[in-house]
Amino acid sequence: MQKGSKLSMKSITIFVMLDACRHDYISRRHTPFLHSLQSSSLSCPVKPTFGFEPDAAYLAGLYPDQADGGAQFWYNPKDSPFKLARFLPKWTNKLPKIPQKIIRKLLLKAVRLSNSAPNLSTAWLPFHLLNQFALPMMNGLDQPGFCPGHKSIFDLLREQNLPWLFHAGPDYRVTINAACKRAKVKLHPPLAFAFFHIGNLDGTGHAFGPHSDEIQTELSHVDHGLSKIYRLANKRFSNVNFVIMGDHGMIEVDHLLNVKEILSALPLSLEKDYMYILDSTMARFWFFSKQAKQLIGHAMKNLQGGHIITKDEKDTFHLNYPHNRFGDMIYLANPGYLIFPNHYQVHRPETGMHGYSSNAYGQQALLLINSERVKHQQLKTPVAMRRVFPSVCDLLDISVPVDCNLPSLLTDLP
């Protein structure tokens, strides 16, 4: 008998991916439910993997270079889904915000006629450059092939014929209210697993910062909603494992770096000499000439407020991809610095940002595991986000893949 087949259909593991929930957000005043739950749970800071796309870490236990993760866009003209964009004239990039948004929506609709990937986005990449980029992680989190060559938690559930509930974008609104409404209708036996992506804190943290009154208000709102889901689950199931994890933290922005202005002053031609993308906290470059590599390298080395990722850091962050689609050179901003304008924020800078080094205090997120099977304690030592994957497998009584040698937090604490 396979391990997963022993799971009682009256038992459920609920995984709440609480987008942008810092590890220090929990308080008696603003999050009374989570504060109370924390006392009977295992909780600790969790360190996300490098960049902006850590989903493969907690869903499959993978590093960025194992899952082609770390950024939403890659330089990959051959496989770009945006080839239609080359027909748009350059003057469309100078249109006001609303007309540009309309064109981007129409472009995405046209692209989806031949591409069913759920995660398509143009961000604010210039129209004439869109056909140079592709999205490496095209499949939805719960879809087969999310991590090609590796098994995610949903692949394992699929193999065991265990039913699950999935609530995430773009099919569902990622608000706490929407999650509560769907849980009320769908969260009942024989489900073995439920995944909820809740994004309230991310939008509020970006707009107002992680220490704002607005984030405290939103925390209270989310906390109340989570208590409703928790109580509902305990009414309908005899055993509930409740996992709450932030995918990253949020850091106050207090400095701006104008990389675009620096590049425009260099005697180089975009597309002919180099290509680049600005990911809020990263500037990534691809070089097509020695002169571009030399001039841009010198300019970025002298730009205070960040540094060029070294070979040792690539080893540490696991950025040794078997290709250069992630970039020939990466400039990483220091915590609190925002590259602006960038290809995500072009009209106004954000007040809060993430995507910094995972060693930064504010970049680390919350992990809370409430289960009869875990030792109740609050750890100050951060754990790697990749260890969430074997821990969830453990809660589900599912064996981890043979290529995963990570210990579960249920049995091996730091």
C-alpha positions as CSV (number, residue, x, y, z in Angstrom):
1,M,0.0,0.0,0.0
2,Q,1.4,3.4,-0.9
3,K,1.9,5.9,1.9
4,G,-0.6,8.4,0.7
5,S,-3.5,5.8,0.5
6,K,-3.6,5.6,4.3
7,L,-4.8,9.2,4.6
8,S,-8.2,9.6,6.1
9,M,-10.7,11.5,4.0
10,K,-11.7,13.3,7.2
11,S,-8.3,14.7,7.4
12,I,-7.2,17.8,5.5
13,T,-4.1,19.9,5.1
14,I,-4.8,23.5,4.3
15,F,-2.0,25.6,2.8
16,V,-2.5,29.3,2.8
17,M,0.0,31.2,0.7
18,L,-0.3,34.6,2.4
19,D,1.4,36.8,-0.2
20,A,4.0,39.2,1.3
21,C,3.4,38.3,4.9
22,R,6.5,39.3,6.8
23,H,7.6,37.1,9.7
24,D,7.2,39.9,12.2
25,Y,3.6,40.9,11.2
26,I,1.9,38.8,13.9
27,S,0.8,40.8,17.0
28,R,-1.9,40.4,19.6
29,R,-3.5,43.7,18.6
30,H,-3.8,43.4,14.9
31,T,-3.8,39.6,14.3
32,P,-5.4,38.1,17.4
33,F,-6.3,34.8,15.7
34,L,-2.8,34.2,14.3
35,H,-1.2,35.3,17.5
36,S,-3.3,32.8,19.4
37,L,-2.7,30.1,16.8
38,Q,1.0,30.7,16.9
39,S,1.2,29.6,20.6
40,S,0.1,26.1,19.6
41,S,2.1,25.9,16.3
42,L,5.6,25.7,14.9
43,S,6.4,29.1,13.6
44,C,9.6,30.7,12.3
45,P,10.9,33.1,9.6
46,V,11.3,31.5,6.2
47,K,13.9,32.5,3.6
48,P,12.6,32.6,0.0
49,T,14.7,31.7,-2.9
50,F,16.3,34.4,-5.0
51,G,14.2,36.7,-7.1
52,F,10.5,37.1,-7.6
53,E,9.1,33.6,-8.4
54,P,9.7,31.3,-5.4
55,D,6.7,29.0,-6.1
56,A,8.9,26.0,-7.1
57,A,10.7,26.2,-3.8
58,Y,7.6,25.6,-1.5
59,L,5.7,23.4,-4.0
60,A,8.5,21.2,-5.2
61,G,11.6,21.9,-3.0
62,L,13.6,23.4,-5.9
63,Y,16.2,26.1,-6.3
64,P,15.7,28.7,-9.1
65,D,18.2,27.0,-11.4
66,Q,16.4,23.7,-11.0
67,A,13.1,25.1,-12.0
68,D,13.9,28.0,-14.3
69,G,12.5,30.3,-11.6
70,G,13.7,33.6,-10.2
71,A,12.0,36.0,-12.6
72,Q,8.8,36.4,-14.6
73,F,10.6,37.1,-17.9
74,W,13.5,35.7,-19.7
75,Y,15.3,36.8,-22.8
76,N,14.1,34.2,-25.3
77,P,13.1,35.6,-28.7
78,K,12.6,32.1,-30.2
79,D,9.9,31.1,-27.8
80,S,8.3,34.5,-27.1
81,P,4.5,34.3,-27.1
82,F,4.4,38.0,-28.0
83,K,5.6,37.8,-31.6
84,L,2.5,39.8,-32.6
85,A,3.9,42.8,-30.7
86,R,6.5,43.4,-33.3
87,F,3.7,44.9,-35.5
88,L,3.0,47.6,-33.0
89,P,4.6,51.0,-33.9
90,K,7.0,52.4,-31.3
91,W,4.8,55.4,-30.7
92,T,2.4,53.2,-28.8
93,N,5.0,53.2,-26.0
94,K,4.4,57.0,-25.6
95,L,0.6,56.7,-25.2
96,P,-1.0,57.6,-21.8
97,K,-1.5,54.9,-19.2
98,I,-5.1,54.0,-20.0
99,P,-4.7,53.6,-23.8
100,Q,-1.6,51.5,-23.2
101,K,-3.5,49.3,-20.7
102,I,-6.2,48.7,-23.3
103,I,-3.7,47.7,-26.0
104,R,-1.9,45.4,-23.6
105,K,-5.3,43.7,-22.7
106,L,-6.1,43.3,-26.4
107,L,-2.6,41.9,-27.1
108,L,-3.0,39.3,-24.3
109,K,-6.4,38.3,-25.7
110,A,-4.9,37.8,-29.1
111,V,-2.0,35.8,-27.7
112,R,-4.3,33.5,-25.7
113,L,-6.0,32.4,-28.9
114,S,-2.9,30.3,-29.5
115,N,-1.5,30.0,-26.0
116,S,-3.5,28.7,-23.1
117,A,-0.9,29.5,-20.4
118,P,-2.6,31.1,-17.4
119,N,0.3,33.2,-16.3
120,L,0.7,35.4,-19.4
121,S,1.6,39.0,-18.7
122,T,3.2,41.9,-20.5
123,A,4.0,43.9,-17.3
124,W,5.1,47.3,-18.7
125,L,7.7,46.1,-21.1
126,P,7.9,48.4,-24.2
127,F,5.7,47.0,-27.0
128,H,8.6,46.8,-29.5
129,L,10.7,44.7,-27.0
130,L,8.0,42.2,-26.0
131,N,8.8,39.8,-28.7
132,Q,12.3,39.4,-27.2
133,F,11.0,37.9,-24.0
134,A,9.2,34.8,-22.9
135,L,7.8,33.6,-19.6
136,P,9.7,30.5,-18.3
137,M,7.0,29.3,-15.9
138,M,4.0,29.1,-18.2
139,N,2.0,26.5,-16.4
140,G,-0.3,27.1,-13.5
141,L,0.9,26.0,-10.0
142,D,-1.4,23.0,-9.9
143,Q,-1.0,21.9,-13.5
144,P,1.1,19.0,-14.8
145,G,4.4,20.2,-16.0
146,F,4.6,23.1,-13.6
147,C,8.2,22.1,-12.8
148,P,9.3,20.1,-15.9
149,G,11.4,17.1,-14.8
150,H,10.3,17.4,-11.2
151,K,7.2,16.6,-9.2
152,S,5.2,19.3,-7.3
153,I,2.9,18.7,-4.4
154,F,0.0,18.7,-6.9
155,D,1.7,16.0,-9.1
156,L,2.0,13.8,-6.0
157,L,-1.6,14.4,-5.1
158,R,-2.5,13.5,-8.6
159,E,-0.5,10.3,-8.4
160,Q,-2.3,9.3,-5.2
161,N,-5.7,10.2,-6.5
162,L,-6.2,12.5,-3.6
163,P,-8.7,15.3,-4.2
164,W,-7.8,19.0,-3.6
165,L,-9.2,22.5,-3.8
166,F,-7.2,25.1,-5.6
167,H,-7.8,28.8,-5.2
168,A,-5.4,31.1,-7.0
169,G,-5.2,33.5,-9.9
170,P,-6.1,34.1,-12.7
171,D,-9.2,31.9,-12.3
172,Y,-10.1,33.2,-8.9
173,R,-9.7,36.5,-7.1
174,V,-6.9,36.2,-4.5
175,T,-8.6,38.2,-1.8
176,I,-9.4,37.0,1.7
177,N,-13.1,37.6,1.0
178,A,-13.1,35.6,-2.1
179,A,-11.2,32.8,-0.4
180,C,-13.7,32.7,2.5
181,K,-16.7,32.6,0.1
182,R,-15.2,29.7,-1.9
183,A,-14.2,27.8,1.3
184,K,-17.8,28.0,2.5
185,V,-19.0,26.3,-0.6
186,K,-16.1,23.9,-1.5
187,L,-14.2,23.1,1.6
188,H,-15.6,19.8,2.7
189,P,-14.8,16.0,2.7
190,P,-13.4,14.1,0.9
191,L,-10.8,16.9,0.2
192,A,-7.3,16.0,1.3
193,F,-5.6,19.3,0.5
194,A,-6.6,22.9,-0.1
195,F,-4.5,25.7,-1.4
196,F,-5.4,29.3,-1.0
197,H,-3.4,32.2,-2.4
198,I,-4.3,35.4,-0.6
199,G,-2.9,38.6,-2.0
200,N,-4.3,41.4,0.2
201,L,-1.0,42.2,2.0
202,D,1.0,42.3,-1.2
203,G,-0.9,45.1,-2.8
204,T,-1.3,47.1,0.4
205,G,2.4,46.6,1.3
206,H,3.5,47.9,-2.2
207,A,1.2,50.9,-2.0
208,F,1.7,52.0,1.6
209,G,4.7,50.2,2.9
210,P,5.1,47.4,5.5
211,H,4.9,49.7,8.6
212,S,1.9,51.7,7.5
213,D,-1.5,52.0,9.2
214,E,-3.0,50.6,6.1
215,I,-1.1,47.4,6.4
216,Q,-2.2,47.0,10.0
217,T,-5.8,47.4,9.0
218,E,-5.4,44.9,6.2
219,L,-3.7,42.4,8.6
220,S,-6.7,42.6,10.9
221,H,-9.0,42.0,7.9
222,V,-7.0,39.0,6.7
223,D,-6.7,37.6,10.2
224,H,-10.4,37.6,10.7
225,G,-10.9,35.8,7.4
226,L,-8.3,33.2,8.2
227,S,-10.1,32.5,11.5
228,K,-13.3,31.9,9.6
229,I,-11.6,29.4,7.2
230,Y,-9.9,27.7,10.2
231,R,-13.2,27.3,12.2
232,L,-15.1,26.1,9.1
233,A,-12.5,23.4,8.4
234,N,-12.5,22.2,12.0
235,K,-16.3,21.9,11.9
236,R,-16.2,19.8,8.7
237,F,-13.1,17.7,9.2
238,S,-12.0,15.6,12.2
239,N,-8.3,16.6,11.7
240,V,-7.0,19.8,10.2
241,N,-3.4,20.7,9.5
242,F,-3.2,24.4,8.9
243,V,-0.1,25.8,7.2
244,I,0.3,29.6,6.6
245,M,3.3,30.8,4.7
246,G,4.3,34.1,3.2
247,D,6.2,33.8,-0.1
248,H,8.3,36.8,0.7
249,G,8.4,39.9,3.0
250,M,8.2,43.6,2.2
251,I,10.7,46.4,2.8
252,E,10.2,50.1,2.9
253,V,11.5,52.0,-0.1
254,D,13.6,55.0,0.7
255,H,15.9,55.4,-2.3
256,L,15.4,55.3,-6.1
257,L,18.0,54.2,-8.7
258,N,17.5,55.5,-12.3
259,V,19.3,52.8,-14.3
260,K,17.4,53.7,-17.4
261,E,19.0,57.2,-17.3
262,I,22.5,55.8,-16.9
263,L,22.0,53.4,-19.9
264,S,20.7,56.2,-22.1
265,A,23.9,58.2,-21.6
266,L,26.1,55.3,-22.9
267,P,27.2,55.2,-26.6
268,L,25.4,51.9,-27.1
269,S,22.4,50.7,-29.1
270,L,19.6,48.8,-27.4
271,E,18.9,45.4,-29.2
272,K,22.1,45.8,-31.3
273,D,24.6,46.0,-28.4
274,Y,22.6,44.8,-25.5
275,M,19.2,43.9,-24.0
276,Y,18.0,44.5,-20.5
277,I,15.0,44.2,-18.2
278,L,14.5,46.1,-14.9
279,D,12.7,43.9,-12.3
280,S,12.2,46.6,-9.6
281,T,15.2,45.4,-7.5
282,M,17.2,43.7,-10.3
283,A,18.7,45.0,-13.5
284,R,19.5,42.1,-15.8
285,F,21.6,42.4,-19.0
286,W,22.4,40.4,-22.1
287,F,25.4,41.5,-24.0
288,F,25.9,41.3,-27.8
289,S,29.2,43.2,-28.0
290,K,32.3,43.4,-25.9
291,Q,31.9,47.2,-25.7
292,A,28.5,46.9,-24.1
293,K,29.7,44.4,-21.5
294,Q,32.6,46.7,-20.6
295,L,30.7,50.0,-20.5
296,I,27.6,48.7,-18.7
297,G,29.6,46.7,-16.3
298,H,31.7,49.7,-15.4
299,A,28.6,51.9,-15.0
300,M,26.7,49.4,-12.8
301,K,29.8,48.7,-10.7
302,N,29.9,52.4,-9.9
303,L,26.2,52.8,-9.1
304,Q,25.8,53.0,-5.4
305,G,22.8,51.4,-3.9
306,G,23.4,47.8,-5.1
307,H,26.0,45.5,-6.6
308,I,26.7,43.1,-9.4
309,I,26.0,39.5,-8.4
310,T,29.3,37.7,-8.1
311,K,30.1,34.1,-9.0
312,D,30.1,33.1,-5.4
313,E,26.6,34.6,-4.9
314,K,25.4,32.7,-8.0
315,D,26.5,29.5,-6.3
316,T,24.9,30.6,-3.0
317,F,21.6,31.6,-4.6
318,H,21.7,28.7,-7.1
319,L,21.6,30.8,-10.2
320,N,23.8,28.6,-12.3
321,Y,21.4,28.0,-15.1
322,P,22.4,25.9,-18.1
323,H,21.7,28.9,-20.3
324,N,22.0,32.7,-20.1
325,R,18.3,33.5,-20.3
326,F,18.3,34.8,-16.8
327,G,21.0,37.3,-17.8
328,D,24.7,37.6,-18.5
329,M,25.0,40.1,-15.7
330,I,22.6,40.9,-12.7
331,Y,22.7,44.0,-10.6
332,L,20.9,43.6,-7.3
333,A,19.6,46.6,-5.4
334,N,20.3,46.9,-1.7
335,P,17.3,46.6,0.7
336,G,15.3,49.8,0.6
337,Y,16.5,50.8,-2.9
338,L,14.1,50.6,-5.9
339,I,15.1,50.7,-9.5
340,F,12.7,53.3,-11.0
341,P,11.4,53.6,-13.6
342,N,11.4,49.9,-14.3
343,H,9.4,47.4,-16.3
344,Y,6.7,47.0,-13.6
345,Q,6.4,50.5,-12.2
346,V,6.6,53.3,-14.8
347,H,4.2,55.9,-13.5
348,R,5.0,56.1,-9.8
349,P,7.4,54.2,-7.5
350,E,6.1,51.8,-4.9
351,T,6.4,52.5,-1.2
352,G,7.2,48.9,-0.3
353,M,9.1,46.3,-2.3
354,H,10.5,42.8,-2.1
355,G,12.9,40.8,-4.3
356,Y,16.0,41.7,-2.3
357,S,18.6,39.3,-0.9
358,S,16.9,36.6,1.2
359,N,19.3,37.5,4.0
360,A,17.6,40.8,4.4
361,Y,15.5,40.9,7.6
362,G,12.4,42.3,5.9
363,Q,12.6,40.0,2.9
364,Q,12.0,37.0,5.1
365,A,8.4,35.7,5.5
366,L,6.2,34.0,8.0
367,L,5.9,30.2,8.3
368,L,3.3,28.8,10.7
369,I,2.4,25.1,10.9
370,N,-0.5,24.2,13.2
371,S,-0.9,20.4,13.6
372,E,-1.0,17.8,16.3
373,R,2.1,16.3,14.6
374,V,4.5,19.3,15.1
375,K,6.3,20.5,18.1
376,H,4.8,23.7,19.3
377,Q,7.6,26.3,19.4
378,Q,8.6,29.7,17.9
379,L,12.0,29.6,16.3
380,K,14.0,32.7,15.6
381,T,16.3,30.9,13.1
382,P,15.1,31.2,9.5
383,V,14.5,28.1,7.6
384,A,14.8,27.6,3.8
385,M,11.6,27.9,1.9
386,R,12.4,24.6,0.1
387,R,11.8,22.7,3.4
388,V,8.2,23.6,3.3
389,F,7.7,21.1,0.5
390,P,8.7,17.9,2.4
391,S,6.9,19.2,5.5
392,V,3.6,19.4,3.6
393,C,4.2,16.0,2.1
394,D,4.8,14.7,5.6
395,L,1.4,16.2,6.8
396,L,-0.3,14.5,3.8
397,D,1.5,11.2,4.5
398,I,2.9,11.3,1.0
399,S,6.5,10.2,0.2
400,V,8.7,12.9,-1.2
401,P,10.3,12.2,-4.6
402,V,13.5,10.3,-4.6
403,D,15.5,13.3,-5.8
404,C,14.4,15.4,-2.8
405,N,16.8,15.0,0.1
406,L,15.3,17.8,2.3
407,P,14.2,16.9,5.8
408,S,10.7,17.7,7.0
409,L,10.3,20.3,9.7
410,L,8.0,17.9,11.5
411,T,11.0,15.7,12.4
412,D,14.1,17.8,11.9
413,L,14.1,21.3,13.3
414,P,17.1,23.8,12.9
